[in-house]
Amino acid sequence: MALRLIGIDPNTGDGESPTVWADTDAREIVIQGWKAGPDLEAQCAATEVPGHAQGIPAHEAVVRIPARMVGIIRKACDAVERPDVG
């Protein structure tokens, strides 16, 4: 796995560090964020998505990251789409 740090929340403090990585081998974005509270998790689980069962599988999680990290996520998208650049 070629895990590459893309960025961390610029307003991070001690114990709070939403972070984005790019796994360039698997061509996947890896996100660390704040755990969703039970209300948000229930809302996501209850949302109907065409072609998918309702609920959140045990091997998946709902996380939150701040909107100020959009640019970091864009960089991660570029990194997994073009792993040979940068």
N, C-alpha and C positions, 0 to 999 in steps of 0.2 A: 504494500500500500504506500503510495507516494502522497502522504498527507502534507499539504502546504497551508500554513497560516495565511489567511487573506486579511483579516482585520478583527479588531475588538471594538466594542462600543466605546466611542470617544469620551463618553461621560461616565465611564466605569469607575467604580470605587471598590473599596475592600469588600470582598465577598460577592460582588455583583459583576459578572463579566461575560455578557453575551458575546459570543465569538463565532466567526465564520471561517471554515477551512474548505479547501478543495482537495478531494481525493482524485488526483489526475489519472491514476491507473484505472479506477472504477468509473471515472467520469461522473462523480457524484459530488454534491454540495453537502457538507456536514455543518450543522448548526447547533450551537449550544445557546439556550435561552432560558428564560424564567419558566418554571413549571406553571402550566395553566391551572387555575383554581378549579374546584369541582363544578362550579356553575358554567364556566367556559367549556370545560371538557364535556359536560352533559349537552350543552348547546351544539357543539361540534358533532357529538355522537348522534344526536337526533336529526341532524341535517340530512336530507335526502340528496344523494348524488347519483345521477343516472349511471347505471351499470355497476354500482357498488352496493354492498350490503350496508345497512346502517350500523353504527357503532364504531369503536376504535379497537382494532385488534391488539391483543396483549403485547405484541412485539413492536407496536408503534406508540408514539407519544404526541401530545399537543404541547407546543412550546410557544412562547411569545418573545419577540424581539422588538426593539424600538424602531420607529420609522426612520430615525436619523441614521440607521445602518443600511438604508437602501443602496447607497453607493458601494458599500462593501459587498453586498449580495451581488450587485452587477459585476464586480470584479471577479467574484467566485464563479459566476456564470461564464464569463470570458475564459477563466482558467480551465474549466472542465470542457468547454467547447473547443478550445485551442491549447491543449496542454504543452505543446512545443514552443509556445510564445511566453516569454517572461518568466 
